[in-house]
Amino acid sequence: MNPQAETAGAAWADTRERSHLWALRLMRWFALAAGRRAARLLLHPITLYFMLTGATARRESARYLARALGRPARWCDVYRHFHTFAATILDRVYLLQERYDAFELQPNGIASMDEALAHGEGIFMVGAHMGSFEALRALGVRRGLRVAMVMYEDNARLINTTLAALAPQASLRTIALGRIDAMLDLRRWLDAGGIAGMLGDRTLPGSSQRSRTVVLPFLGAPASFSDGPFRLAAMLRRRVVFMSGLYLGGNRYELRFSPLADFSNAQAGDRDALVGTALARYVTTLEELCREAPHNWFNFFDFWGAAPPARDEGL
């Protein structure tokens, strides 16, 4: 990883998400007390507040949307981007409480997931900060599957703290990389038929031995991506499926799945080439989704001008 990318990533690591635990707890209380229909009425004043006070996020949203839409972003485009993000955060409360009957979940491409499961092993899935991971997890739980989120230790602590504020009774399995036994833990999880999901649109902390930063064209300009998730899948010799839970408005989510790579028979000498091909396919798939559903991608920072953040606040 080059020094400038590391410096940019460290700068982002010092930037905290603007939501706080007390606000999340208040949201949880009101959401459960008032119900989803009433709670959604608050989304517009919340969106307007962050639109007026979040100058950086507002600016970066407009820049990203201009790339995804192919035209200058209007105020209403940015507002919809913020509102979509707020809606998925609110829905986390209900999804983590396993109130799945309140939602219409539309699977698309689920055959690729079933095909992988038919081989008697679990699936390694790679997604992005797009839509809702909890909606994807809901589909897995409905089908009797075990779902875990793979992330680094700092991220795991942050997201567990956030989830505790939103749904104290929820049990979201996380596999924290960076520990000595993490690879063995992940291998056992997959061997037992579990699904392991990881987000791949932000660079990973750590040395270049664990992952490499690759610059690829994305929405019309070069952007940095980490090949870490694919190197991990290659070491474990797993099939990789792209996942995304696109928010369609109201109570509807479309759950997309598409095959990205199959490392089950990969040889060590072919690993770099196969990882590079898988990463390029991932970036192309993500780009297509950003153009199709631009308001679902939630990276409110200068994705092209700096390395993606090394830490994730869990939102």
N, C-alpha and C positions, 0 to 999 in steps of 0.2 A: 504494500500500500504506500502511495507516495506521501511525503510529509505534509503537503498542502491539504490533501484529503483528510489526513489524521487531525490536522489543526482545525479544519472546518467541522469535522465530526465532533471534536472535543468542545467546540463552541456551541454546537447544538445541544450537546449533553448537558450544558449548563442552563439551557432554556427549559423551563418547566411548563407543562400544560397549565392552562389558566383555570381549570376547574379544581376545586378543593374538596377534601373529604366531607366537610360539613355540608357543602352544597349537594354532594351526591347522596348523603344520608337524607337530606331534606327532600330531594327528588324521589328517593325510594319511598319515604313516608307518604308523600302526597300521591304518588302514583298508585300505591296500594290502597290508600284510604279513599281516593276519589274515583279510581278506575281509569282505564286507558283513554276512554273518550274524553273525559273531563281533563285529564292530564295533558292531552294533546293540545288543548286550547292554550296552554302556557308556552307552547313551542314558538309561537309567533313573537311574543314579547321577548323571550329568551334569545331568539335569533336576531331580532332587531337590536337588542342590547350589545351582543357580541359583534354585530355588523358595525355599530357606531363606535365601539371602544377598541376593537381589535384591528388596528391599522395594518400591522404586518400581515396577519392572516388574511385580511381583506385584499391586500395588494397581491399576495402570492396566489390566492384563489383566482383572482382575475387573470393573472399571468398564465397559470395552468389552464384555465378554461379557454383562454384565447387559443392555446395550442390544440386543445381537444376539440373545440367547436369549429376551428378553422376561420374564426372571425373575432373581432374585439368583443370581449365579454361585457355585457350590460350589467347594470346594477341588479336587475331581477335575476340574472344568471348567478351572480355571487350570492344573493339572498337564498336562492334555491339550494345552492351548495351548502351553506351554513345550516339551512333548515333540514336538509337530508341528514346531515351529520347529527344534529340534535335529535331527530326522530329515531335514529338507530341507537343512540345512547339511552333514550327513554325506553325503547323496546327491550334493551338489555335487562331491565328490571323484571319484566314479565317472562322473558325467555329463560333467565336464570332461575326464576321461580317455577319453571317448567309449566307455565300456563300456555301450552302450545295451541289449545283450542281457539285462542284469540287471533291466530294467524293463519294465513293461507300460504303454504310453502309449496312452491312449484319446482320440482326437480327437473333438470335439463342435462342430459348426457350422463345419467346415472349408470348406464350400462358399462361405462369405463371403470366405475368404482366396483360394480358387481363382478366384472371380469377379473379384476385384481383380487378381490376377496375369494373368488372361486378357486384360486390356487392354494387356498388354505393358509395364507399369511395375511398380515395386516397391510395397510397402505400408508405410504409416506405422501402427504399432500403439501403442496406449496401454494400459498395464496398471496394476498397483498392487503394493504390497509384500504380495503374496498368493501363497502357494504357492511355486512354483519357476520362475524365468525360465530356468534351465538346462534344465529339462524341455521348455519351449517351444522352446528353441534346438535340442535334440536332435531334435525332430520336423522342424525346418527342415533340419538337416544330413542326416537320413535321406532327405529328399525332394530333396536336391541344391540346396537354397536357401542363399543367403548371408544371414547374420543379423548385425546390428550393434546395439549398445546406444547410445542417444543420452543424453548427460548433460553436465553442466557440468564444467569442467576439474578443479576440486578433487575432485569425485566420481570422475572418471575416474582420477585418480592413486590415490585410495584403493582403488577396486575393483580396479585393476590390481595393486596391492600385495597385496591380499587373495588375488586369484586366483593370483598368483605363489607365495604360500605354500601354497595348496591344490593347485595343479596347474601346476608350472613349465613343462611342455611344452605346455600348452593355449594355444590362440590364440583369444581372444574379441575380436572387432573392436569398438572403441569409437570413437564420433564425438564429440569434445569440443566442446561449444558454448562460445562466448565468444571464440574465435579469429576473426581477420579472414576466413579462408577456410572457416569451418565450414559456412556455409549452402551454399556451392558444393560442398563435400565431400559434404554430405548429399544435395544435389540429384543429383549424379553417381551416388551410391550407389543412389538410388531409380530413376533413369533406366535404370540397368544391370540392373534387376530385383531389387535387394536388398530385404531386409526390415529396417526400422529400428524398434526398440522403445524406448519411453520410459515411465517410471513417473510417474503423474499424481496420486498421493495425498499429495504433500508439496509445499509451496510452493517456488518457484524463486528463486535469488538474482538480484539485478539490479534494474534500474529498472522503473517502471511502464510504460515505453514498450515493454518486451519482454513483460511479462505483467502481469496484474491479479489481485488476490486477491478472490475472490467468496465470499460467505457463503451457503451453501445448507443446507436441512434434510438431515440425515444421521443415520439411526438415532434419530430422535426429538428431535434438538436441532440448533441451527445450528452449522456447522463451516466452516472456511476451506479453500478449494480454489483452486489457480492455474489460470488459463485458458491458461498459456504453451504447453503441448503442442498445443493446438488452434489457437492463433494461428500457431504454427510450421507446422502442417499447412495452414492456410488460405493463408499466404504462399507455400507450395510448391504449392498447388492439388492436394492429395492426398486420396485416400480414407483414412478412419481406421477401424481395426478394433480392438475391445476384445480383449485377450488375458489369459488367466490359466492357470496350471498348477497345478491344485488337487491337493494330496496327499490320497490316499484311504486311506492306510495300507499297510503292507507294502511292496511294490515298485510300487504302482499310482498313476498320475497321470492325471487327466482334464484334457485340454487344451481350454479353452473359447475360442471365437472368436465374436464377434457384431459386425455393422456399427454404427458410431457416427455417421459423418458422411461426406459426399462434397463436398469443396471443389473438385473438378476444374473446375467451371464457375462458381465463386463470383465475384461482382463485388465490387470494393473497397467500394462503398457498402453492401453487404449483409453484410460480413464480421463486424461486431460481433454482429449478431443471430444469424448462423449459428454463431459461436463460442459464444455463450451457450447456444444450444439443444444443441450438442454436449456442452458441459460438464455441463449438467443431465442429459442422457441418460447420460453417464459416471457421474455420482454415483448415479443411480437404479440402474444396472447393478451398480455396486460394492456398494450397499446390499443388493440382492437376493442377491448372492453371500455377503456377510457373514452374512446370516440363514441361508442354505442351508449354508454351510461356515464357521462362525464361527471355528474354530480355525486357519484358514489365513491370517488377516490379521495381519501382523507389524509393528504399530506400537505399541511398548510405552512410550508416553508419553501425556500428556493431550491427545488429539487435539482435544477440544472446548474446552479451557480455554486453549490456546496455539496460536500459528501452528505448522503442521507444520515440521519442521526444514529449514533451508536447506542442510544438508550431510548426506550419506549415507555411513555408514562401510562400505558395500559388503556388508552382511550382510542 
